Amino acid sequence: AAGPDGILAALGSHAAAAVAASREVPVWAVTGTARVLPAQLWAALLQRLDAGQTEPWDRPVELVPAALLTSVVGPDGVASVVEGLGQTTCPVAPELLGPARG
């Protein structure tokens, strides 16, 4: 998943992106169809991720901040980070914005 301020990627991706960015190596994010979430859904996803009982280092994904990215590749090709993460490809589903059940 991706949103206006970053992407969720496999554990270790944040560190890899930070090292690459510090060495001025381009860091690309690849987003598939319906993977760039609107700001509301993105915020809800991050809130649920942080509200879980799992420690950050035990999660299967971690946030890679947009500031570490140089380009985003989506269904329409290569875009700037602002454009690629700013154009949502997933509709808002209001039922996903409610409290988590379980």
DAVEN-V951577 format. One record per residue. SS is DSSP state (A for helix, B for strand, O for the rest). D_LAST is the distance of its C-alpha to the last C-alpha in Angstrom with 1 decimal. Layout:
BEGIN
((SS	D_LAST) (SS	D_LAST))
END
This chain:
BEGIN
((O	21.9) (B	24.4) (B	25.0) (O	27.9) (O	28.0) (B	27.3) (B	25.5) (B	22.8) (B	24.7) (B	24.8) (O	25.1) (O	28.8) (A	29.3) (A	29.6) (A	32.3) (A	34.1) (A	34.1) (A	35.4) (A	38.1) (A	39.1) (A	39.2) (A	41.3) (O	43.8) (O	43.8) (O	42.4) (O	40.6) (O	36.8) (B	35.5) (B	32.0) (B	31.3) (O	28.9) (O	28.4) (O	28.1) (O	25.2) (O	24.2) (B	25.6) (O	23.1) (O	24.3) (A	24.1) (A	21.3) (A	18.9) (A	20.3) (A	19.7) (A	16.0) (A	15.6) (A	17.6) (A	15.7) (A	12.3) (A	14.4) (A	16.1) (A	13.2) (O	11.8) (O	13.2) (O	15.5) (O	19.1) (A	20.7) (A	23.1) (A	20.5) (O	18.7) (O	19.8) (B	20.8) (B	22.6) (B	24.1) (B	27.7) (B	29.3) (A	31.4) (A	34.3) (A	34.6) (O	34.8) (O	38.1) (B	37.2) (B	34.4) (B	34.9) (B	33.1) (O	33.9) (O	37.0) (B	38.3) (B	38.8) (B	38.2) (O	38.3) (A	35.2) (A	35.2) (A	35.7) (A	33.4) (A	30.4) (A	31.4) (O	31.5) (O	28.1) (O	27.7) (O	24.3) (O	24.0) (O	21.7) (O	18.8) (A	18.0) (A	14.6) (A	13.5) (A	14.7) (O	12.4) (O	9.7) (O	6.6) (O	3.7) (O	0.0))
END
